[in-house]
Amino acid sequence: MRTEYLEAERTLEQAERQAWTIKDFDTLSRVYMPLQEARRQRRQKCGEGVVHLTLLATNEHDHISGRHIVENYPHGQLLVAGWGSIEPAVEVRRLQREHMLYVETFLAAVYPAGDSRVIAIVPTEDVQLPSTSSINSIDDLIGKLPPHSIVLAEDDLPKESQQGTTQTFAKVMALWERLHAPFLAAADMQVDRLQKIEAYRKTIRVDYACELAHQQASQTARELMRTKRSL
């Protein structure tokens, strides 16, 4: 109610982690929906800032600083990509958490493709990326990237930064949905309810604001709670 969405998210995600650890399905069923709302509002606030989707390293000597990015873009939706590395984007995410900022970024890396560059967006921070020297073609890159990565040509992304609008928000949302879609589908196919919730939790790690993953995790936890009570 006080619009302290980042503070609410932090409190609720701590509750979610504790409830998951002890398998408190009652709490889990209740916590996912307000957590979803806090994260929905967080994304909405990010979308009202500056949208810049080409914060890209130009070559192997161009070392992007996540701190420099955050200092220049403390509010908005970004795509930050190091040269064959997601470390600049990881640093931006770390600084966002530390300083409670309304800024978000995809996890991306740049790779050479002839006279141009391509951008690889990966789902999570714990992936292994191929080195730029090991890539001979775009097909070769796609084959070596983690599953469900997205590869974009540089021309597929707007080159300039702009103030967020409903149009930019829709385009960024479409990219997030493309990224989380295979993980959400895999979670939906799980039969075991515990594994199903874990798969939805993974989907949320890919896209923190995936509303369907929160909703389905809440519903599945409720089903587990009812099953437990009936025993």
Secondary structure, DSSP 4 states (H G I P E B T S, - for coil): ----HHHHHHHHHHHHHHHHHTT-HHHHHHHHHHHHHHHHHHHHHHHTSEEEEEEE--STT----HHHHHHH-SSEEEEEEEETB-HHHHHHHHHHHHHT-SEEEEEEEEEEETTEEEEEEES-TT-----GGG--SHHHHHHHSPTT-EEEEGGGS-SS-EE--HHHHHHHHHHHHHHHHHHHHHHHH--SHHHHHHHHHHHHHH-TT-HHHHHHHHHHHHHHHHHHHH-
